Amino acid sequence: MLNMITFSKIKTPAMLLAGFLLVACQTGIAPEFGMVDWYISNGTGNTMSLNVYDKVCRQSHFRIRVTTTEQTPISTCANSAGSAEIRYQRVGGYSVSENPVRNDVVSAGQSLLLQ
């Protein structure tokens, strides 16, 4: 009797966890035109963070930290031409007029220079 009660107490959370993992780990559909790897370079002299939105896969990349000393690699979905279509904006401390949302197209291996 004791073993049956202990088993049922463990069984319910374990089944819920297994169900959650199966839902959370579903494989997505691969991007139609693959992925494109490119870089973000910071030309401002100060470390900054960016929010980048992938317009092809409709996916957000929040608070990407971009230092002044190295290029930050990023991978996004490619469009039919093999380029990344993105929208980006600086994060924190800047007014909207000083920090507008920008749209850009970046090719594979290219570096997007922020100033």
Secondary structure by P-SEA (a helix, b strand, c coil): caaaaaaaaaaaaaaaaaaaaaaaaccccccccbbbbbbbbbcccccbbbbbbccccccccccccccccbbbbbbbbbccccbbbbbbbbccccccccccccccccccccccccc
